[in-house]
């Protein structure tokens, strides 16, 4: 190759600190991959490429960094118009793909992503190359590893967006770089963070969760960094902070967008220096905790509005991960339904309930604005409030509908009926099925109870 890995690392050492952090994370992730990964600058110089990317017949020791067209396209001159240049010209473009039409791609680039520096400019690009064709083998229609590909820890999904998420988690798990998880409420951000921790070498160390939005600034600082005795009123003893408790493990900062500028400044210093100072103390304490943060807000917009520190954003988002909403991964709903129903039955000590195809279809077509969390709660409520071996459409008659389509009276009536049904079931269970005793317990007449049992179709 033109230039050595040592030369490439020299280029890195002179780079913008945010780019250096991003590139170091890429190096950690890509060094053991068989797939070809590279990073190039505006001049088509190869800043970094893993071993799989380098061509064996590229001249070595030329005294300058290799050009991408030399290393990957075996050319002595540029390829012409490279699609990756769009990332420099249009910062809003998130990725580009090299077309395989015509005479095909020269370098084999599959996709390119921008790497933004601390001043918000695209200075380098990350390039993923197409995998070489694999020898064909006779396979069944269902791949034997399909089940393992659809789950990782407690994350479930076989749709294209979720496969991308699971692949990215596998890729970033053993890195020490910070991860920023973004996604709507209910998409499973904490579960993703936990999965990253459990699939990393830190799995045997603590996983600490901090809800940044639920604590005032002073208390949040004390919780995370600890305090010394007498630092403030009520500080009767010296207390270790959660960063110290997470030493060797992972600390998950949820709702990071809800923190104040003052706290953001202190957190930035922790990330930069790898050490903390307890509230009221002056002694720095080295910490080794991987930081994963999450938010359901668009941090880039908050940065533009000066509501979130730009330098902290780039420190947190060295490895960004975006979780898709449930409406974008509907084909995962049958898998999720089976999982949540089985889990709810086990939790509430009920026999496993079967889910009919019409129920699966109804749930798949629903909008689920609350995402996976809403689906999970709906199914748990269905398991608890119904009886019988199967979950049918009548059991979830209002579950997939849009609340906005009903007026307040209709919604209230539906909620009342559901509560009544649950209470009647509880009374019948308490009285061993004796309807007379159940009516007395509910303080209604036996005739009213019989009518409600018939109306609510209670067996």
C-alpha positions as CSV (number, residue, x, y, z in Angstrom):
1,X,0.0,0.0,0.0
2,X,1.0,3.6,-0.4
3,X,2.1,4.7,3.0
4,X,1.9,2.6,6.2
5,X,-0.6,2.3,9.0
6,X,1.8,4.3,11.1
7,X,1.5,7.2,8.6
8,X,-2.2,7.0,8.7
9,X,-2.2,7.2,12.4
10,X,0.1,10.3,12.2
11,X,-2.6,11.9,10.1
12,X,-5.1,11.1,12.8
13,X,-3.1,12.6,15.6
14,X,-3.2,16.0,13.9
15,X,-6.9,15.9,13.2
16,X,-9.8,17.8,14.9
17,X,-10.4,16.2,18.4
18,X,-13.9,15.2,17.5
19,X,-12.8,13.6,14.3
20,X,-10.0,11.9,16.1
21,X,-12.5,10.4,18.6
22,X,-14.8,9.3,15.8
23,X,-11.9,7.8,13.8
24,X,-10.4,6.0,16.8
25,X,-13.8,4.4,17.4
26,X,-14.0,3.4,13.8
27,X,-10.5,1.8,14.1
28,X,-11.5,-0.2,17.1
29,X,-14.6,-1.4,15.4
30,X,-13.2,-2.2,11.9
31,X,-9.8,-3.7,12.8
32,X,-11.1,-7.2,13.2
33,X,-13.7,-7.2,10.4
34,X,-13.5,-9.1,7.2
35,X,-15.6,-6.4,5.5
36,X,-13.6,-3.5,3.9
37,X,-13.9,-0.2,5.8
38,X,-12.0,3.1,5.0
39,X,-12.0,6.8,5.8
40,X,-11.0,9.4,3.2
41,X,-10.6,13.2,3.3
42,X,-11.5,15.8,0.8
43,X,-8.4,15.1,-1.2
44,X,-9.2,11.4,-1.6
45,X,-6.4,10.5,0.8
46,X,-7.0,7.4,2.8
47,X,-6.9,8.5,6.4
48,X,-7.6,5.0,7.7
49,X,-8.4,1.6,6.2
50,X,-8.7,-1.8,7.9
51,X,-6.5,-4.7,6.8
52,X,-9.3,-6.1,4.7
53,X,-9.5,-3.0,2.6
54,X,-5.9,-2.7,1.4
55,X,-4.9,-4.2,-1.9
56,X,-1.9,-6.6,-1.8
57,X,-0.5,-5.3,-5.1
58,X,-0.5,-1.6,-4.0
59,X,3.1,-0.2,-3.9
60,X,4.4,0.3,-0.4
61,X,6.5,3.0,1.1
62,X,5.7,5.7,-1.4
63,X,6.1,8.4,1.2
64,X,2.6,9.8,1.1
65,X,-0.9,8.7,2.1
66,X,-2.5,6.4,-0.4
67,X,-5.2,7.8,-2.7
68,X,-8.5,6.0,-2.6
69,X,-8.5,5.3,-6.3
70,X,-5.0,3.8,-6.0
71,X,-5.9,1.6,-3.1
72,X,-9.3,0.5,-4.0
73,X,-9.8,1.0,-7.8
74,X,-6.3,0.2,-8.9
75,X,-6.1,3.4,-10.9
76,X,-3.3,6.0,-11.2
77,X,-5.8,8.9,-11.7
78,X,-9.1,9.9,-10.0
79,X,-12.2,8.0,-11.0
80,X,-14.1,11.1,-12.2
81,X,-17.2,12.1,-10.4
82,X,-17.3,10.2,-7.1
83,X,-20.8,10.1,-5.3
84,X,-19.0,10.6,-2.0
85,X,-18.3,14.2,-3.0
86,X,-22.0,15.0,-2.4
87,X,-21.4,14.7,1.3
88,X,-19.0,17.6,1.2
89,X,-21.2,19.7,-1.0
90,X,-24.5,19.1,0.8
91,X,-24.1,18.7,4.6
92,X,-27.8,17.7,4.9
93,X,-27.1,14.5,3.0
94,X,-26.8,11.7,5.5
95,X,-25.4,9.0,3.2
96,X,-24.8,8.2,-0.5
97,X,-24.6,4.9,-2.3
98,X,-22.5,4.2,-5.4
99,X,-24.7,3.0,-8.3
100,X,-24.0,-0.4,-9.7
101,X,-25.5,0.4,-13.1
102,X,-23.6,0.8,-16.3
103,X,-20.1,-0.7,-16.1
104,X,-20.4,-1.1,-12.4
105,X,-18.5,0.6,-9.6
106,X,-14.8,0.9,-9.9
107,X,-13.8,0.9,-6.2
108,X,-16.7,-1.2,-5.0
109,X,-18.1,1.4,-2.6
110,X,-21.4,0.4,-1.1
111,X,-22.2,3.4,1.0
112,X,-20.5,6.5,2.4
113,X,-21.3,8.5,5.5
114,X,-20.2,12.0,6.5
115,X,-17.9,12.5,9.5
116,X,-18.4,16.0,11.0
117,X,-15.8,17.9,12.9
118,X,-16.2,20.1,16.0
119,X,-17.0,23.1,13.8
120,X,-19.9,21.3,12.1
121,X,-18.1,20.8,8.8
122,X,-17.9,17.5,6.9
123,X,-14.1,16.9,6.8
124,X,-13.9,13.2,6.1
125,X,-16.2,10.4,5.0
126,X,-16.6,6.8,6.2
127,X,-16.8,4.3,3.3
128,X,-18.2,0.8,3.4
129,X,-17.4,-1.4,0.5
130,X,-19.4,-4.2,-1.1
131,X,-18.7,-7.6,0.2
132,X,-17.1,-10.0,-2.3
133,X,-19.4,-12.6,-3.7
134,X,-19.7,-15.7,-1.6
135,X,-19.8,-19.2,-3.0
136,X,-23.3,-20.4,-3.3
137,X,-24.5,-23.3,-1.2
138,X,-27.7,-25.2,-1.3
139,X,-29.9,-23.6,1.4
140,X,-33.4,-24.1,2.6
141,X,-36.0,-21.3,2.2
142,X,-35.6,-20.5,5.9
143,X,-32.0,-19.8,6.9
144,X,-31.0,-21.9,9.9
145,X,-29.7,-18.8,11.8
146,X,-32.9,-16.7,11.1
147,X,-33.9,-16.9,14.7
148,X,-30.5,-15.8,16.1
149,X,-30.5,-12.9,13.6
150,X,-33.9,-11.7,14.8
151,X,-32.9,-11.4,18.5
152,X,-30.0,-9.9,20.4
153,X,-30.4,-9.9,24.1
154,X,-34.0,-8.7,24.7
155,X,-34.2,-6.8,21.4
156,X,-36.4,-8.5,18.8
157,X,-36.8,-7.8,15.1
158,X,-36.2,-9.3,11.7
159,X,-37.2,-6.2,9.6
160,X,-34.5,-4.4,7.6
161,X,-34.4,-1.4,10.1
162,X,-34.0,-3.7,13.1
163,X,-31.4,-5.9,11.4
164,X,-29.4,-2.7,10.8
165,X,-29.8,-1.8,14.5
166,X,-28.8,-5.3,15.7
167,X,-25.8,-5.3,13.3
168,X,-24.7,-1.9,14.6
169,X,-25.0,-3.0,18.2
170,X,-22.9,-6.1,17.5
171,X,-20.3,-3.8,15.8
172,X,-20.1,-1.2,18.6
173,X,-20.5,-3.3,21.7
174,X,-16.8,-3.9,22.4
175,X,-15.8,-0.4,21.7
176,X,-15.3,2.1,24.6
177,X,-16.5,5.0,22.5
178,X,-19.6,6.9,23.6
179,X,-23.0,5.9,22.0
180,X,-25.9,8.3,21.5
181,X,-29.2,6.4,21.0
182,X,-32.0,8.5,19.5
183,X,-35.6,7.5,18.9
184,X,-39.2,8.2,19.7
185,X,-40.6,7.4,23.2
186,X,-41.3,3.7,23.6
187,X,-38.9,2.5,20.9
188,X,-36.6,0.7,23.4
189,X,-33.7,3.0,23.9
190,X,-32.8,1.8,27.4
191,X,-33.2,-1.8,26.2
192,X,-30.8,-1.1,23.4
193,X,-28.3,0.4,25.8
194,X,-28.6,-2.6,28.1
195,X,-28.0,-4.9,25.1
196,X,-24.9,-3.0,24.2
197,X,-23.6,-3.5,27.7
198,X,-24.5,-7.2,27.9
199,X,-22.8,-8.0,24.6
200,X,-19.6,-6.1,25.5
201,X,-16.6,-7.2,27.5
202,X,-18.1,-5.0,30.4
203,X,-21.0,-7.3,30.8
204,X,-19.9,-8.5,34.2
205,X,-19.6,-5.0,35.5
206,X,-22.4,-2.6,36.6
207,X,-25.0,-1.1,34.3
208,X,-26.2,2.1,35.9
209,X,-29.3,3.9,34.6
210,X,-29.8,7.6,35.3
211,X,-32.9,9.5,34.3
212,X,-31.5,13.0,33.7
213,X,-34.9,14.5,33.1
214,X,-36.3,13.6,36.5
215,X,-33.6,15.2,38.7
216,X,-32.9,18.9,39.4
217,X,-29.5,20.0,38.3
218,X,-27.9,20.1,41.8
219,X,-29.2,16.7,42.7
220,X,-28.2,15.2,39.4
221,X,-24.6,16.5,39.8
222,X,-24.4,15.0,43.3
223,X,-25.9,11.7,42.1
224,X,-23.5,11.3,39.2
225,X,-20.3,12.7,40.7
226,X,-20.9,12.1,44.4
227,X,-20.2,14.7,47.2
228,X,-17.9,15.1,50.2
229,X,-19.1,15.5,53.7
230,X,-20.3,19.0,54.4
231,X,-20.5,20.0,50.7
232,X,-24.1,21.2,51.3
233,X,-26.9,21.1,53.9
234,X,-27.7,17.5,54.5
235,X,-24.4,16.1,53.3
236,X,-23.6,14.3,56.5
237,X,-21.3,11.7,54.9
238,X,-19.1,11.5,51.9
239,X,-21.0,9.7,49.1
240,X,-19.7,8.0,46.0
241,X,-21.3,9.0,42.7
242,X,-22.9,6.8,40.1
243,X,-19.9,7.3,37.8
244,X,-17.8,5.6,40.5
245,X,-20.4,2.9,41.0
246,X,-20.3,2.2,37.2
247,X,-16.5,1.9,37.2
248,X,-15.5,-0.7,34.7
249,X,-19.1,-0.9,33.4
250,X,-21.6,1.3,31.6
251,X,-23.5,4.4,32.7
252,X,-26.7,5.1,30.7
253,X,-27.8,8.8,30.7
254,X,-31.4,8.8,29.6
255,X,-33.1,12.0,28.4
256,X,-29.8,13.8,28.1
257,X,-31.5,16.6,26.2
258,X,-33.3,17.7,29.4
259,X,-30.1,18.7,31.2
260,X,-29.0,22.3,31.8
261,X,-26.1,24.1,30.1
262,X,-24.2,24.2,33.4
263,X,-24.5,20.5,33.9
264,X,-23.6,19.9,30.2
265,X,-20.4,21.8,30.7
266,X,-19.4,19.6,33.7
267,X,-20.3,16.4,31.8
268,X,-18.2,17.5,28.9
269,X,-15.2,18.0,31.2
270,X,-15.7,14.4,32.5
271,X,-15.8,13.0,29.0
272,X,-12.7,14.9,27.9
273,X,-10.6,14.2,31.0
274,X,-11.9,10.8,32.0
275,X,-12.1,11.9,35.7
276,X,-14.7,13.4,38.0
277,X,-14.6,15.7,41.1
278,X,-17.1,15.2,43.9
279,X,-19.3,18.1,44.8
280,X,-17.4,20.1,47.3
281,X,-14.2,18.3,46.6
282,X,-11.0,19.2,44.8
283,X,-9.4,15.7,44.3
284,X,-9.9,14.3,40.8
285,X,-11.0,10.7,40.6
286,X,-10.2,8.6,37.5
287,X,-13.2,6.7,36.2
288,X,-13.5,4.0,33.6
289,X,-17.2,3.9,32.7
290,X,-18.5,3.7,29.1
291,X,-21.1,6.5,28.6
292,X,-24.3,5.7,26.6
293,X,-26.8,8.5,26.3
294,X,-30.3,8.6,24.9
295,X,-33.0,11.2,23.9
296,X,-36.3,11.3,22.1
297,X,-35.5,14.8,20.8
298,X,-33.5,15.9,17.8
299,X,-30.2,17.0,19.3
300,X,-29.0,18.5,16.1
301,X,-32.0,20.9,16.1
302,X,-31.3,21.7,19.8
303,X,-27.7,22.5,18.9
304,X,-28.8,24.8,16.2
305,X,-31.2,26.5,18.6
306,X,-28.3,26.9,21.1
307,X,-30.3,24.7,23.6
308,X,-27.6,22.0,23.7
309,X,-23.9,22.3,23.6
310,X,-22.4,21.5,20.2
311,X,-19.1,20.2,21.6
312,X,-20.9,17.9,24.1
313,X,-23.2,16.6,21.3
314,X,-20.2,15.5,19.2
315,X,-18.6,13.9,22.3
316,X,-21.8,11.9,23.0
317,X,-22.5,11.0,19.4
318,X,-19.2,9.4,18.5
319,X,-21.3,6.3,17.7
320,X,-24.8,7.4,16.9
321,X,-27.6,4.8,16.9
322,X,-31.2,5.5,15.7
323,X,-34.1,3.2,16.7
324,X,-37.0,3.0,14.2
325,X,-40.6,3.7,15.3
326,X,-42.9,0.6,15.3
327,X,-44.8,1.9,12.3
328,X,-41.6,1.6,10.2
329,X,-41.0,-2.1,11.3
330,X,-44.6,-3.5,11.1
331,X,-43.3,-6.9,10.0
332,X,-41.7,-7.3,13.5
333,X,-45.1,-7.0,15.2
334,X,-46.0,-10.7,15.0
335,X,-42.7,-11.6,16.7
336,X,-43.3,-8.9,19.4
337,X,-46.9,-10.1,20.0
338,X,-45.8,-13.7,20.6
339,X,-43.0,-12.6,22.9
340,X,-45.1,-10.2,25.0
341,X,-48.1,-12.5,25.3
342,X,-45.8,-15.4,26.5
343,X,-44.0,-13.1,28.9
344,X,-47.3,-11.6,30.3
345,X,-48.7,-15.1,30.8
346,X,-45.6,-16.2,32.7
347,X,-45.6,-13.0,34.8
348,X,-49.2,-13.3,35.8
349,X,-49.1,-17.1,36.3
350,X,-51.4,-17.9,33.5
351,X,-51.3,-20.8,31.0
352,X,-49.8,-19.7,27.6
353,X,-52.4,-18.0,25.5
354,X,-52.6,-18.5,21.8
355,X,-53.0,-15.5,19.5
356,X,-55.3,-15.9,16.5
357,X,-54.2,-14.7,13.0
358,X,-57.0,-12.1,12.9
359,X,-55.6,-10.6,16.1
360,X,-52.1,-10.5,14.6
361,X,-53.4,-8.8,11.5
362,X,-55.4,-6.2,13.6
363,X,-52.4,-5.4,15.7
364,X,-50.1,-5.2,12.7
365,X,-52.4,-2.7,11.0
366,X,-52.7,-0.4,14.1
367,X,-50.7,2.8,14.2
368,X,-49.1,2.5,17.7
369,X,-48.0,6.1,18.4
370,X,-46.5,4.9,21.7
371,X,-44.4,2.3,19.8
372,X,-43.2,-1.0,21.3
373,X,-44.0,0.1,24.9
374,X,-47.7,0.8,23.9
375,X,-48.0,-2.6,22.2
376,X,-46.5,-4.3,25.3
377,X,-49.0,-2.6,27.7
378,X,-52.0,-3.4,25.4
379,X,-51.1,-7.1,25.3
380,X,-50.5,-7.3,29.0
381,X,-53.8,-5.7,29.7
382,X,-55.5,-8.1,27.3
383,X,-53.9,-11.1,29.0
384,X,-54.9,-9.9,32.5
385,X,-58.5,-8.9,31.7
386,X,-59.6,-11.9,29.6
387,X,-59.9,-15.6,30.0
388,X,-59.8,-18.6,27.8
389,X,-57.0,-20.3,25.9
390,X,-57.0,-17.8,23.0
391,X,-56.7,-14.1,22.5
392,X,-59.4,-13.2,20.0
393,X,-60.4,-10.0,18.2
394,X,-63.2,-9.4,20.7
395,X,-60.6,-9.3,23.5
396,X,-58.7,-6.5,21.8
397,X,-61.7,-4.8,20.1
398,X,-60.5,-1.3,21.0
399,X,-56.8,-1.9,21.3
400,X,-55.6,-1.0,17.8
401,X,-57.9,2.0,17.2
402,X,-56.9,5.6,17.3
403,X,-58.1,7.4,20.5
404,X,-58.4,10.6,18.5
405,X,-61.3,9.1,16.4
406,X,-63.5,8.9,19.5
407,X,-65.0,11.7,21.6
408,X,-64.4,11.9,25.3
409,X,-67.6,10.2,26.3
410,X,-66.9,7.2,24.1
411,X,-63.4,6.9,25.5
412,X,-64.7,7.2,29.1
413,X,-67.4,4.6,28.5
414,X,-64.8,2.1,27.1
415,X,-62.5,2.6,30.0
416,X,-65.3,2.1,32.5
417,X,-66.4,-1.1,30.9
418,X,-62.8,-2.4,31.0
419,X,-62.4,-1.6,34.7
420,X,-65.8,-3.2,35.5
421,X,-64.9,-6.4,33.6
422,X,-61.6,-6.6,35.5
423,X,-63.3,-6.1,38.9
424,X,-65.9,-8.7,38.1
425,X,-63.3,-11.3,37.2
426,X,-61.4,-10.5,40.4
427,X,-64.6,-11.0,42.5
428,X,-65.4,-14.3,40.8
429,X,-61.9,-15.5,41.4
430,X,-62.1,-14.4,45.1
431,X,-65.4,-16.3,45.6
432,X,-64.4,-19.4,43.7
433,X,-66.9,-18.6,41.0
434,X,-69.9,-18.2,43.3
435,X,-72.0,-15.5,41.6
436,X,-74.1,-14.8,44.6
437,X,-71.1,-14.1,46.8
438,X,-69.4,-12.2,44.0
439,X,-72.5,-9.9,43.7
440,X,-72.5,-9.3,47.4
441,X,-68.8,-8.5,47.3
442,X,-69.4,-6.1,44.4
443,X,-72.4,-4.6,46.2
444,X,-74.7,-5.1,43.2
445,X,-77.7,-7.4,42.7
446,X,-77.3,-10.9,41.4
447,X,-79.4,-9.9,38.3
448,X,-77.1,-7.0,37.6
449,X,-74.1,-9.3,37.9
450,X,-75.7,-11.9,35.5
451,X,-76.4,-9.1,33.0
452,X,-72.8,-7.8,33.1
453,X,-71.4,-11.3,32.9
454,X,-73.4,-11.9,29.8
455,X,-72.7,-8.4,28.4
456,X,-68.9,-8.7,28.9
457,X,-68.9,-12.3,27.7
458,X,-67.3,-13.7,30.8
459,X,-67.2,-17.5,30.8
